[in-house]
Amino acid sequence: MQLMHKFWGTIRHVKQRQLDPASLQFRLTAEIAALSMLCLACVATWTSWKMQQLLITTHTQSVEYIASRFPREVELYSEMLPVEIGLQKTINNVSVPGLAIWIKSVDGKQILAQSTGATSSFAATDELMSLAEMPLKPQVYQVGSRYLILSEGPVTAKGKLLGKVYMAQDVTEDQRQLTAAIQGLAIVCLLATILTTVAIALRIRRSLQPLQDMSQMAGAISANDLSKAKLQLSHAPTEVKALALTFNMMLSRLSDAWEQQRQFVGNVSHELRTPLTVVLGYLQSLLRRSTNLTDYQKEALETAAAEADRTVRLLEDLLDLARADSGYTHYQLEPLVLNDLIFEVAGMAEKFSHRSLRVEATKPIAAIVDRDRLKQVLINLIDNAVKYSESNQPIDLILEGTEQQAMIQVRDRGVGIPLQDQSRIFERFYRVDEARARSTGGHGLGLAIVKTLVEGMGGTISVRSKLGEGSVFAIVFSL
């Protein structure tokens, strides 16, 4: 019963996971199950053949014993009685239940004598007579609904050949029992194959579970989890344990490399920010104070200042990400009415971007957030909307809330984002259009910083977009 529960559990598991013919579990189970079926089929076939031969041998020996007595009985009765009466007397004397005997003349056209009683009903049937005309083999013959073993031999009396004696042993009941036994054996073999397949599938699934755990861990692990991720296997085979140990060592090396990379990015960004800020300051000072510059010199200084400013902002973003990756970003979480912050950010954005921003907030909505971090997030999203939409198109800030969550949406009516890029726009340095991003001054870190800050405050961010119709970025905080 327990095994059957496991069987149906395995079936449900397979349906949930959608059977994969290319998987190692499926291949091993199918190959071992096919081998088991082949072995059981061979055993069942050999057993059935052996049982059939045993049935034939047992009854054939009995018929052969009676056939060996028959000539002596005929000789004995022929000395005392007429031939026809002696033949019938001999048949009656050697007959046993289920055995039919008849004697045909030398030319095969006349039946000289035959057994009477219960067995005579099938002794002279046409089908049985036609079988008797063929060379008989020690096997079971089906005649109508009966199964018979046939035998033949010469009959002589006083040195004269009288004809042939035919014997038919009725083995119908034994054959039916044998057939039922063979059918039972087939059912047992089928059930054994099913149970063996289930047991093998469960065992293979258990043996491959460590590999599935490794696959799930590899698919779910993130850069922040590298130092903590470790696969623990206690009852796995030696080969799988060795693979798990190598996997853990690889995770450790990746963790060290990732930590070194974060430190390198943070250190380089910090070291470069100061001199570049100084350079930017001198360039801006020269542009403000110098009146004797040629147009070419002024254009060169403006280009250098713009690139220096862009580089400084890039370094600031890298420092923000490096601090977040290292866990050095601190959040001052407090209950905050989001309506005031939304209107404040909208006013600032209108002033510096010269764009129309519409705010939709029907009722006061509060959430636990970091005011400065959320302000930075909204400014980045609005800046992104300004860059990728026309100047005559408004930008909407929508604040909605329920009893369970608060949601802020930033909606534009710009160029939109292709569907294949929407799942990657929050990745670092990922830009949908390199040429357009370069012209707008983007470097692919703004949305990555937004996602990091939102998740640091316990929220989530998502995007819906359609080419030519614009994009909607939704920030959700649970209450």
Phi and psi in degrees as a GROMACS rama.xvg file:
@    title "Ramachandran Plot"
@    xaxis  label "Phi"
@    yaxis  label "Psi"
@TYPE xy
-62.6651  -39.0952  GLN-2
-65.1483  -37.145  LEU-3
-67.1694  -37.981  MET-4
-61.1867  -42.6105  HIS-5
-62.869  -37.7668  LYS-6
-61.0905  -50.0706  PHE-7
-68.2462  -31.9511  TRP-8
-62.7853  -40.6978  GLY-9
-64.9242  -41.0615  THR-10
-60.4233  -45.253  ILE-11
-63.427  -39.2931  ARG-12
-63.6396  -41.0894  HIS-13
-64.7989  -40.7444  VAL-14
-64.2523  -38.7689  LYS-15
-67.1124  -37.7779  GLN-16
-89.3451  -4.25081  ARG-17
59.2598  104.665  GLN-18
-51.8011  128.308  LEU-19
-112.962  105.331  ASP-20
-63.3032  -18.2036  PRO-21
-89.0034  -5.06751  ALA-22
-74.7472  152.348  SER-23
-64.1388  -37.7382  LEU-24
-62.5003  -44.5058  GLN-25
-65.0974  -43.6177  PHE-26
-65.2465  -46.4674  ARG-27
-62.4022  -44.1942  LEU-28
-62.998  -45.2996  THR-29
-64.863  -42.7759  ALA-30
-67.5315  -44.9825  GLU-31
-67.9609  -38.3771  ILE-32
-64.0938  -42.1835  ALA-33
-63.808  -40.4698  ALA-34
-64.9205  -40.9816  LEU-35
-63.9073  -42.6754  SER-36
-62.5258  -40.6687  MET-37
-63.2696  -44.3062  LEU-38
-64.2399  -45.5149  CYS-39
-65.6178  -36.7395  LEU-40
-64.5862  -39.9849  ALA-41
-64.3283  -44.4888  CYS-42
-63.1046  -44.2665  VAL-43
-65.107  -40.7721  ALA-44
-64.4851  -45.5729  THR-45
-63.9256  -41.4188  TRP-46
-63.4625  -43.9693  THR-47
-62.2497  -45.2466  SER-48
-62.03  -40.5188  TRP-49
-66.3121  -41.3213  LYS-50
-65.436  -38.8636  MET-51
-64.5049  -43.8618  GLN-52
-64.2681  -37.0147  GLN-53
-64.2498  -41.2186  LEU-54
-62.9231  -45.4358  LEU-55
-64.0389  -45.6564  ILE-56
-61.6036  -43.0143  THR-57
-61.4594  -49.6202  THR-58
-75.521  -32.3484  HIS-59
-63.8292  -41.4625  THR-60
-60.9739  -40.3039  GLN-61
-64.2421  -43.9089  SER-62
-66.0657  -40.8863  VAL-63
-64.4567  -34.5928  GLU-64
-65.6453  -43.4303  TYR-65
-66.3287  -39.0449  ILE-66
-64.1911  -33.9353  ALA-67
-70.3897  -28.2094  SER-68
-79.029  -27.2718  ARG-69
-58.5132  -47.8664  PHE-70
-59.4955  -40.2078  PRO-71
-65.1771  -40.7325  ARG-72
-63.6748  -41.9275  GLU-73
-62.0039  -44.5767  VAL-74
-60.012  -41.2174  GLU-75
-65.7906  -50.0146  LEU-76
-72.4893  -26.3255  TYR-77
-68.6343  -25.819  SER-78
-74.3011  -23.6943  GLU-79
-106.342  -25.6797  MET-80
-131.535  164.931  LEU-81
-59.6379  158.82  PRO-82
-59.2423  -49.2776  VAL-83
-60.4488  -43.0131  GLU-84
-69.122  -37.0728  ILE-85
-64.4319  -39.344  GLY-86
-64.3043  -43.8375  LEU-87
-67.3708  -38.7013  GLN-88
-62.9575  -39.8704  LYS-89
-64.8659  -43.0898  THR-90
-60.3743  -46.0645  ILE-91
-63.8219  -31.9574  ASN-92
-74.556  -38.5949  ASN-93
-94.7694  -7.20086  VAL-94
-66.0386  143.899  SER-95
-130.719  162.753  VAL-96
-57.3664  132.713  PRO-97
86.4524  0.562058  GLY-98
-111.306  124.689  LEU-99
-107.323  134.043  ALA-100
-130.622  135.087  ILE-101
-145.342  152.393  TRP-102
-121.485  130.147  ILE-103
-113.049  152.195  LYS-104
-67.0785  172.364  SER-105
-61.4924  -38.5104  VAL-106
-79.3149  -6.42762  ASP-107
75.7975  10.8338  GLY-108
-99.2842  -14.2254  LYS-109
-130.751  137.191  GLN-110
-91.2934  113.776  ILE-111
-76.3493  -36.4775  LEU-112
-163.465  155.983  ALA-113
-154.833  160.402  GLN-114
-71.1356  152.801  SER-115
-117.049  175.157  THR-116
94.6297  -148.346  GLY-117
-65.4434  -29.8996  ALA-118
-84.1029  -14.7884  THR-119
-72.256  -14.4538  SER-120
-66.8076  -24.7333  SER-121
-116.368  2.97407  PHE-122
-70.0247  -31.6411  ALA-123
-116.722  24.3968  ALA-124
-66.5371  152.073  THR-125
-61.7111  -41.5674  ASP-126
-64.6836  -38.7474  GLU-127
-67.7866  -39.1396  LEU-128
-64.93  -37.6489  MET-129
-67.9806  -35.0809  SER-130
-66.1855  -36.5128  LEU-131
-67.7812  -22.7145  ALA-132
-75.7782  -17.5143  GLU-133
-90.5638  159.58  MET-134
-62.3267  122.346  PRO-135
-85.8558  138.564  LEU-136
-115.203  154.634  LYS-137
-72.8844  81.9032  PRO-138
-150.039  174.517  GLN-139
-91.9727  126.873  VAL-140
-107.926  138.164  TYR-141
-96.5877  123.285  GLN-142
-123.4  103.977  VAL-143
66.2514  -122.884  GLY-144
-99.4283  8.08794  SER-145
-110.509  158.056  ARG-146
-118.916  125.333  TYR-147
-127.922  151.239  LEU-148
-111.406  121.334  ILE-149
-104.338  150.492  LEU-150
-149.123  152.439  SER-151
-141.125  158.745  GLU-152
-169.157  159.082  GLY-153
-74.5366  153.034  PRO-154
-122.791  124.429  VAL-155
-125.907  150.828  THR-156
-144.963  124.645  ALA-157
57.6646  38.0677  LYS-158
75.931  10.5294  GLY-159
-116.465  133.847  LYS-160
-74.385  118.025  LEU-161
-92.2422  -30.5547  LEU-162
159.188  -150.848  GLY-163
-124.381  142.297  LYS-164
-102.545  134.316  VAL-165
-118.063  137.483  TYR-166
-126.614  135.258  MET-167
-128.074  110.725  ALA-168
-92.6859  120.827  GLN-169
-77.607  114.368  ASP-170
-119.582  29.4539  VAL-171
-58.1639  -47.8477  THR-172
-65.5909  -42.6595  GLU-173
-64.5515  -40.1128  ASP-174
-65.9584  -39.7399  GLN-175
-65.0918  -40.6413  ARG-176
-63.6362  -39.3625  GLN-177
-64.3693  -43.0356  LEU-178
-61.9213  -42.5361  THR-179
-62.9106  -39.5498  ALA-180
-64.9566  -39.8569  ALA-181
-65.8035  -41.6496  ILE-182
-63.201  -41.5502  GLN-183
-62.1478  -40.2087  GLY-184
-63.4839  -38.7087  LEU-185
-65.207  -41.2081  ALA-186
-64.6603  -43.2929  ILE-187
-61.293  -42.9441  VAL-188
-63.519  -40.0892  CYS-189
-64.3135  -46.4742  LEU-190
-62.9315  -41.1394  LEU-191
-62.1933  -38.4257  ALA-192
-64.9341  -43.6803  THR-193
-62.935  -48.4541  ILE-194
-64.2465  -39.3716  LEU-195
-63.862  -41.4867  THR-196
-62.3985  -43.1125  THR-197
-62.7923  -46.5397  VAL-198
-61.2241  -41.7536  ALA-199
-65.3495  -42.7797  ILE-200
-61.9771  -43.2043  ALA-201
-63.3993  -41.6786  LEU-202
-67.16  -43.3179  ARG-203
-65.0878  -41.0537  ILE-204
-61.352  -41.4542  ARG-205
-67.2683  -38.5987  ARG-206
-67.8264  -33.0771  SER-207
-90.2407  -2.67026  LEU-208
-57.3952  -41.5046  GLN-209
-58.0652  -36.8086  PRO-210
-67.2325  -38.0099  LEU-211
-66.1735  -38.2963  GLN-212
-61.6783  -42.4476  ASP-213
-62.5263  -41.422  MET-214
-64.6039  -43.7867  SER-215
-64.2117  -40.6944  GLN-216
-64.9471  -44.1829  MET-217
-63.2998  -33.202  ALA-218
-77.8817  -27.3805  GLY-219
-100.092  -14.293  ALA-220
-70.3769  143.841  ILE-221
-120.416  173.441  SER-222
-62.0871  -32.6777  ALA-223
-74.1809  -17.9205  ASN-224
-97.4196  -1.09986  ASP-225
-59.8857  -40.0871  LEU-226
-72.9834  -23.1661  SER-227
-99.8707  -21.2132  LYS-228
-69.9378  130.394  ALA-229
-157.909  130.859  LYS-230
-90.7814  122.354  LEU-231
-107.435  119.674  GLN-232
-127.558  123.351  LEU-233
-110.371  -31.7032  SER-234
-117.746  19.031  HIS-235
-81.473  158.175  ALA-236
-60.9648  160.702  PRO-237
-58.3209  -41.72  THR-238
-63.8626  -39.8266  GLU-239
-69.919  -36.2958  VAL-240
-62.3113  -40.9153  LYS-241
-63.3295  -40.896  ALA-242
-64.7724  -40.5468  LEU-243
-64.4495  -40.1347  ALA-244
-62.5413  -43.2425  LEU-245
-64.0032  -37.6921  THR-246
-63.5817  -43.63  PHE-247
-64.829  -39.2357  ASN-248
-65.1484  -38.1378  MET-249
-63.7907  -42.1985  MET-250
-61.7547  -39.1674  LEU-251
-63.6762  -43.9627  SER-252
-65.268  -39.6138  ARG-253
-63.6112  -39.1003  LEU-254
-62.4944  -44.6191  SER-255
-62.8305  -43.5272  ASP-256
-65.1479  -39.9338  ALA-257
-66.3387  -38.9868  TRP-258
-65.5461  -41.4193  GLU-259
-63.7495  -39.3845  GLN-260
-64.2524  -43.1713  GLN-261
-63.5622  -42.6131  ARG-262
-64.3433  -39.0084  GLN-263
-64.439  -45.9096  PHE-264
-61.5558  -44.423  VAL-265
-63.7624  -44.3799  GLY-266
-66.1732  -45.9262  ASN-267
-62.7195  -44.7612  VAL-268
-61.0453  -41.3353  SER-269
-67.2499  -42.2527  HIS-270
-70.2528  -32.8608  GLU-271
-83.7781  -25.2258  LEU-272
-63.3211  -44.2129  ARG-273
-62.906  -53.1691  THR-274
-63.8697  -35.1969  PRO-275
-69.6543  -34.0116  LEU-276
-64.0464  -40.6173  THR-277
-62.9254  -45.8167  VAL-278
-59.2918  -45.1021  VAL-279
-60.6892  -40.4301  LEU-280
-62.579  -44.9749  GLY-281
-63.1789  -42.0562  TYR-282
-62.6063  -45.246  LEU-283
-64.4299  -36.5897  GLN-284
-64.8514  -41.9971  SER-285
-62.5727  -40.9152  LEU-286
-65.9815  -32.928  LEU-287
-77.5882  -37.917  ARG-288
-97.8901  -21.998  ARG-289
-86.319  123.752  SER-290
-111.265  -7.99743  THR-291
-103.989  21.8375  ASN-292
-83.9165  143.82  LEU-293
-75.0665  165.421  THR-294
-60.751  -38.3211  ASP-295
-64.8562  -43.8719  TYR-296
-65.0761  -41.2099  GLN-297
-64.4521  -41.4568  LYS-298
-64.1541  -39.5456  GLU-299
-64.1531  -42.4948  ALA-300
-66.0737  -39.9644  LEU-301
-64.1652  -41.4196  GLU-302
-63.2875  -44.7321  THR-303
-63.2336  -40.1119  ALA-304
-66.6982  -40.7968  ALA-305
-63.798  -43.8107  ALA-306
-67.1853  -37.8602  GLU-307
-64.8892  -41.5418  ALA-308
-63.3369  -43.0749  ASP-309
-62.1882  -41.0647  ARG-310
-66.7747  -40.5228  THR-311
-61.6962  -42.1397  VAL-312
-66.3543  -36.2694  ARG-313
-62.0634  -43.5931  LEU-314
-65.0607  -36.8543  LEU-315
-61.9494  -43.0333  GLU-316
-64.196  -42.6167  ASP-317
-62.0151  -38.9197  LEU-318
-65.5787  -39.328  LEU-319
-61.7559  -45.1991  ASP-320
-66.7397  -39.9253  LEU-321
-63.291  -40.9906  ALA-322
-64.7701  -39.9745  ARG-323
-65.9676  -41.9212  ALA-324
-64.7655  -34.9479  ASP-325
-83.579  -5.4458  SER-326
80.4367  17.4548  GLY-327
-94.1896  -1.2521  TYR-328
-82.9045  120.505  THR-329
-105.625  140.043  HIS-330
-115.036  129.823  TYR-331
-96.1369  82.5935  GLN-332
-79.9118  131.715  LEU-333
-155.622  154.058  GLU-334
-63.5104  132.131  PRO-335
-143.066  134.556  LEU-336
-77.886  115.296  VAL-337
-72.1391  -22.5968  LEU-338
-59.3594  -45.6106  ASN-339
-62.6166  -42.21  ASP-340
-65.7203  -39.3107  LEU-341
-61.1117  -46.9092  ILE-342
-67.0211  -36.0661  PHE-343
-63.8669  -47.0809  GLU-344
-65.1136  -38.6873  VAL-345
-63.1994  -41.2597  ALA-346
-63.5271  -45.3612  GLY-347
-60.5071  -44.7607  MET-348
-64.8443  -39.1801  ALA-349
-64.5899  -36.1407  GLU-350
-67.8639  -43.0966  LYS-351
-92.5814  -23.4783  PHE-352
-100.929  -12.6544  SER-353
56.4339  39.8679  HIS-354
-121.838  155.558  ARG-355
-86.1317  123.559  SER-356
-117.881  128.606  LEU-357
-108.231  131.042  ARG-358
-108.899  130.623  VAL-359
-120.31  110.452  GLU-360
-145.803  109.089  ALA-361
-83.5412  -28.4248  THR-362
-150.624  157.83  LYS-363
-63.6603  130.087  PRO-364
-129.566  129.986  ILE-365
-116.099  152.664  ALA-366
-153.395  161.537  ALA-367
-93.0123  106.963  ILE-368
-143.329  173.19  VAL-369
-96.988  116.799  ASP-370
-57.6753  -50.0332  ARG-371
-66.7319  -40.6655  ASP-372
-66.3975  -41.979  ARG-373
-66.9292  -35.9763  LEU-374
-62.6202  -42.4308  LYS-375
-62.509  -40.1017  GLN-376
-62.2842  -47.4401  VAL-377
-66.7073  -38.5616  LEU-378
-62.9165  -42.0113  ILE-379
-62.6978  -43.3283  ASN-380
-66.5138  -40.7687  LEU-381
-65.7762  -41.9742  ILE-382
-59.7841  -39.511  ASP-383
-64.8653  -41.5867  ASN-384
-64.972  -37.9907  ALA-385
-64.4328  -41.3167  VAL-386
-65.3665  -34.747  LYS-387
-110.766  26.5508  TYR-388
-142.833  158.954  SER-389
-72.6413  156.343  GLU-390
-67.534  -23.1283  SER-391
-90.4526  2.82581  ASN-392
-100.053  130.099  GLN-393
-76.0275  161.312  PRO-394
-118.797  133.826  ILE-395
-106.729  135.978  ASP-396
-114.277  116.504  LEU-397
-116.854  126.484  ILE-398
-114.712  120.29  LEU-399
-131.171  158.584  GLU-400
-156.912  152.203  GLY-401
-128.039  -172.857  THR-402
-70.8274  -21.395  GLU-403
-102.749  -22.7988  GLN-404
-155.767  159.096  GLN-405
-118.049  140.091  ALA-406
-132.825  131.344  MET-407
-114.593  127.923  ILE-408
-117.984  135.339  GLN-409
-114.324  114.742  VAL-410
-120.961  132.433  ARG-411
-123.961  170.926  ASP-412
-122.934  48.7378  ARG-413
-94.5063  -145.65  GLY-414
-74.0997  -22.804  VAL-415
82.3574  173.422  GLY-416
-123.845  130.259  ILE-417
-58.5871  147.828  PRO-418
-58.8646  -39.5153  LEU-419
-69.9407  -14.4428  GLN-420
-100.409  -11.8917  ASP-421
-65.3158  -28.9556  GLN-422
-80.1243  -6.93976  SER-423
-120.017  -1.30713  ARG-424
-68.8558  -16.8866  ILE-425
-89.8515  1.95899  PHE-426
-77.9005  152.468  GLU-427
-71.4821  136.541  ARG-428
64.453  12.9253  PHE-429
-89.9766  126.078  TYR-430
-129.76  133.779  ARG-431
-67.433  -46.3227  VAL-432
-125.98  106.169  ASP-433
-60.7281  -43.6347  GLU-434
-65.3138  -45.9014  ALA-435
-68.5819  -38.0621  ARG-436
-63.2517  -37.9195  ALA-437
-65.2774  -41.2294  ARG-438
-69.3576  -29.2051  SER-439
-90.8393  -2.79063  THR-440
85.9443  9.5252  GLY-441
-79.9826  152.294  GLY-442
-131.688  13.8933  HIS-443
80.0766  19.7054  GLY-444
-116.127  -14.9422  LEU-445
-59.9645  -50.6745  GLY-446
-70.6741  -30.5751  LEU-447
-64.188  -40.8569  ALA-448
-66.0434  -41.8622  ILE-449
-57.6145  -48.164  VAL-450
-61.8561  -42.3576  LYS-451
-62.7809  -43.6391  THR-452
-68.9873  -42.3715  LEU-453
-62.3435  -46.9525  VAL-454
-66.507  -31.7234  GLU-455
-64.343  -26.3115  GLY-456
-92.4444  6.43892  MET-457
85.926  13.9946  GLY-458
-105.586  -176.18  GLY-459
-132.945  153.735  THR-460
-132.708  141.764  ILE-461
-143.582  168.747  SER-462
-136.198  142.415  VAL-463
-127.114  131.284  ARG-464
-152.066  155.082  SER-465
-144.424  133.723  LYS-466
-57.8548  129.823  LEU-467
82.4082  -6.68559  GLY-468
-119.15  -11.9473  GLU-469
108.677  -176.204  GLY-470
-135.318  153.451  SER-471
-129.415  117.367  VAL-472
-100.194  125.572  PHE-473
-115.666  125.019  ALA-474
-108.369  129.191  ILE-475
-124.607  129.231  VAL-476
-120.098  132.214  PHE-477
-78.9632  140.728  SER-478
